[in-house]
Amino acid sequence: MSSSTMDTDVFVGFRSILQNAIVKKGVQIASNAKIGGEKLTTIEKYVWIGAGAVIKGGLNIGEGAIIGANTIVEKNVPPYSIMVGQPATKLKDRNIMNDSEPNFRNLINAFRRNFRDPILKNNLQKEIEDRYQKCVFNFIDADIDGNFPLHLGKNIIMIGKKISDSSGKLQIDGGITIGKNVSIGDSTIVEGGGKVIIGDNVRIGKNVHIISTSHDYNKLSLPMTLLPVIIEDDVTIEDGAKILGGVTISKGSLVKANSFVHKNNS
């Protein structure tokens, strides 16, 4: 973040870049977004900016707007509009239920509480911590279940847990399940908040981004929605691909480099 300011209740995901930007309250910015430039960019309150989106410098993103994942914004965005594509075009207006302002504190506090609580680690989690987290700059904070062998590259981010409330009732059925003989390349992000299931003999390249959550944009509060991702056996995902929640990639599929996958792939 460079020469930028943020108001309260703002969420910024992994590896996002903000330059010369003003971000107002209740904004969510997903991972790998790029916002701003030499001219001042203003993100008005209650905006949601999807993963990998790019917002050029000097723009105003209107209150309550939704910027879809992988969208490139080159012009000002009207309030409460939904923008998608490269370059961005207006899909439709947001017809919202004015329930409450976006507030990410409860969700973040739940993740923090879960992070503090001791968990029974299986053999795979222990191996990942011993072999991959301590020495190669990976950030791994996930419930991981699966099999050997597993190969992880460097600078990998893996998140997603099963979150329970104070009574023990399951609130979020997250986590990452990994099959046999799986490799994940450098600088890949696997966001398993909504659950990611990876089959046997899967090859995931470098700088891949897998996302298993979204938000209900019909409500002002933008509550999180859980959208599991299933990657079946013998799949190859090449470098730079982005895979959105709710997608199943069928057995033996090839996801080409820099692909944007937002529906089932066969």
C-alpha positions in Angstrom: 0.0 0.0 0.0 1.5 3.3 -1.1 0.2 6.8 -0.4 -3.2 5.4 0.5 -5.7 5.8 3.3 -8.4 3.5 4.6 -11.5 4.1 6.7 -12.9 1.6 9.3 -14.2 -1.9 8.6 -12.2 -2.4 5.4 -10.9 -5.8 4.4 -8.0 -6.3 2.1 -7.0 -9.7 0.8 -3.6 -11.2 0.1 -1.1 -9.6 -2.3 -3.4 -6.7 -3.3 -1.7 -3.4 -4.3 -3.1 0.0 -3.5 -1.4 3.2 -4.8 -2.6 6.7 -4.2 -6.1 5.6 -3.2 -8.8 6.6 -0.7 -10.8 3.6 0.6 -13.9 4.4 2.5 -15.7 2.3 5.2 -17.2 -1.1 4.6 -15.1 -1.9 1.5 -13.9 -5.4 0.7 -10.9 -5.9 -1.6 -10.2 -9.5 -2.5 -6.7 -11.0 -3.1 -4.5 -10.0 -6.0 -6.5 -6.8 -6.8 -4.6 -3.8 -8.1 -6.0 -0.3 -7.4 -4.8 3.2 -8.3 -1.9 4.8 -10.0 -0.4 8.3 -10.2 -3.8 10.0 -10.0 -6.0 9.8 -6.9 -8.5 6.9 -6.9 -11.5 6.9 -4.6 -13.3 3.8 -3.5 -16.6 4.9 -2.0 -18.2 3.0 1.0 -19.7 -0.5 0.7 -17.8 -1.4 -2.5 -16.8 -5.0 -3.1 -13.8 -5.5 -5.4 -13.3 -9.1 -6.6 -10.1 -11.2 -6.9 -7.6 -10.1 -9.5 -9.6 -7.0 -10.4 -7.7 -3.9 -11.7 -8.9 -0.4 -11.1 -6.9 2.3 -13.0 -5.7 5.5 -11.4 -7.8 8.6 -11.2 -11.2 6.9 -11.0 -14.2 7.0 -8.6 -15.9 3.8 -7.8 -19.4 4.7 -6.6 -20.9 3.7 -3.3 -22.0 0.0 -3.1 -20.6 -0.9 -6.5 -19.5 -4.5 -7.3 -16.4 -5.1 -9.3 -16.3 -8.7 -10.5 -13.2 -10.9 -10.3 -10.6 -10.3 -13.0 -12.4 -7.2 -14.2 -10.4 -4.2 -15.5 -11.9 -0.8 -14.7 -10.9 2.1 -16.9 -13.8 4.6 -16.3 -15.8 5.9 -13.3 -18.3 3.4 -11.9 -21.8 4.5 -10.9 -23.1 3.7 -7.4 -24.7 0.3 -6.8 -23.8 -1.1 -10.2 -22.2 -4.5 -11.0 -19.3 -4.3 -13.4 -17.6 -7.2 -15.2 -15.2 -7.9 -18.1 -12.1 -6.5 -19.7 -12.7 -3.6 -20.0 -15.4 -3.4 -17.5 -19.0 -3.1 -18.7 -22.2 -2.7 -16.6 -23.9 -6.0 -16.0 -26.8 -4.6 -14.1 -27.8 -2.4 -11.1 -27.7 -3.8 -7.6 -31.2 -4.3 -6.2 -30.3 -4.7 -2.5 -31.9 -5.5 0.8 -30.8 -2.7 3.1 -30.1 -5.0 6.0 -27.0 -3.6 7.7 -23.7 -2.0 6.8 -20.9 -4.4 5.8 -18.9 -5.4 8.9 -16.1 -7.9 8.7 -15.1 -7.8 12.3 -17.2 -10.8 13.4 -15.9 -13.0 10.7 -12.3 -11.9 11.3 -12.7 -12.5 15.1 -14.0 -16.0 14.4 -10.9 -16.8 12.4 -8.7 -15.3 15.0 -10.4 -17.4 17.7 -10.0 -20.5 15.7 -6.4 -19.7 15.0 -5.7 -19.5 18.8 -7.6 -22.7 19.7 -5.4 -25.8 19.7 -6.3 -28.3 17.0 -5.4 -32.0 16.5 -3.0 -32.0 13.6 -2.9 -34.9 11.2 0.3 -36.3 9.6 -0.2 -34.2 6.5 -0.5 -30.9 8.4 2.5 -31.8 10.5 4.6 -32.5 7.4 3.5 -29.3 5.8 4.5 -27.2 8.8 7.8 -29.0 9.3 8.9 -29.2 5.6 7.2 -26.3 3.8 6.2 -23.5 6.2 9.3 -22.8 8.2 11.9 -22.5 5.5 10.3 -21.5 2.2 8.2 -18.4 3.2 4.8 -20.1 2.9 1.7 -18.9 4.8 -0.4 -21.9 5.7 -3.4 -21.5 8.1 -5.8 -24.2 7.0 -7.4 -27.4 8.0 -5.8 -29.8 5.6 -6.6 -33.4 5.1 -5.2 -35.7 2.5 -2.4 -38.0 1.4 1.2 -38.4 0.5 3.2 -37.6 -1.5 2.7 -33.8 -1.7 5.0 -31.2 -3.1 4.6 -27.5 -2.4 6.6 -24.7 -3.9 7.6 -21.4 -2.3 5.6 -18.4 -1.3 2.3 -20.4 -1.2 -0.7 -19.2 0.7 -3.3 -21.8 1.9 -6.2 -20.8 4.2 -9.6 -22.1 5.1 -10.8 -23.8 8.3 -13.9 -25.3 9.9 -15.2 -22.6 12.1 -17.5 -23.3 15.0 -19.3 -21.0 17.4 -18.7 -20.9 21.1 -21.2 -23.8 21.6 -19.3 -26.0 19.1 -21.9 -25.7 16.3 -20.3 -25.7 12.9 -20.6 -22.3 11.2 -18.2 -22.6 8.2 -17.3 -26.0 6.7 -14.0 -24.9 5.2 -10.7 -26.6 4.7 -8.6 -28.2 2.0 -8.6 -31.9 1.0 -5.6 -33.1 -1.0 -5.3 -36.4 -2.9 -2.3 -38.5 -3.7 0.7 -37.2 -5.8 -0.3 -33.5 -5.9 2.0 -30.6 -6.6 1.3 -26.9 -6.1 3.6 -24.4 -7.7 5.3 -21.2 -6.4 3.2 -18.2 -5.3 -0.2 -20.0 -5.6 -3.1 -19.0 -3.3 -5.6 -21.6 -2.3 -8.5 -20.0 -0.4 -10.4 -22.8 1.2 -12.9 -20.9 3.3 -15.7 -22.6 1.4 -13.8 -25.9 1.0 -11.4 -26.9 -1.8 -11.1 -30.6 -2.8 -8.1 -31.6 -4.9 -8.0 -35.1 -6.4 -5.2 -37.5 -7.1 -2.4 -36.7 -9.6 -3.2 -33.1 -9.8 -0.6 -30.5 -11.0 -1.2 -26.9 -10.1 1.2 -24.4 -11.6 2.7 -21.1 -10.4 0.7 -18.0 -9.5 -2.6 -19.9 -9.6 -5.5 -18.5 -7.5 -8.3 -20.8 -6.2 -11.2 -19.1 -4.4 -14.1 -20.9 -2.7 -16.1 -18.0 -1.2 -18.0 -15.1 -2.5 -20.6 -12.7 -1.2 -24.3 -12.2 -1.4 -24.5 -8.9 -3.3 -28.3 -8.8 -2.9 -27.7 -7.6 0.7 -25.9 -4.4 1.6 -24.0 -6.3 4.3 -22.3 -8.5 1.7 -22.5 -11.7 3.8 -20.0 -14.4 2.8 -21.3 -17.3 0.7 -19.5 -20.7 0.6 -18.9 -22.1 -2.8 -16.8 -25.3 -2.8 -14.2 -25.9 -5.6 -13.7 -29.5 -6.7 -10.7 -30.5 -8.8 -11.0 -34.1 -9.9 -8.2 -36.6 -10.6 -5.5 -36.1 -13.2 -6.1 -32.4 -13.7 -3.4 -30.0 -14.8 -3.8 -26.3 -14.0 -1.2 -24.1 -15.8 0.5 -21.0 -14.5 -1.6 -17.9 -13.7 -5.0 -19.5 -13.8 -7.9 -18.1 -11.6 -10.6 -20.5 -10.4 -13.7 -19.1 -8.8 -16.0 -20.7 -6.3 -18.6 -23.3 -7.2 -16.6 -24.8 -10.0 -15.9 -28.4 -10.7 -12.9 -29.2 -12.9 -13.5 -32.6 -14.4 -11.1 -35.6 -14.4 -8.2 -35.3 -16.8 -8.9 -31.6 -17.7 -6.3 -29.1 -18.8 -6.8 -25.5 -17.5 -4.6 -23.4 -19.7 -2.2 -20.7 -18.5 -3.9 -17.4 -17.3 -7.4 -18.9 -17.8 -10.3 -17.4 -15.9 -12.6 -20.3 -14.8 -16.0 -19.3 -13.5 -18.1 -22.3 -14.5 -17.6 -26.0 -14.6 -14.7 -27.2 -16.8 -14.7 -30.5 -18.6 
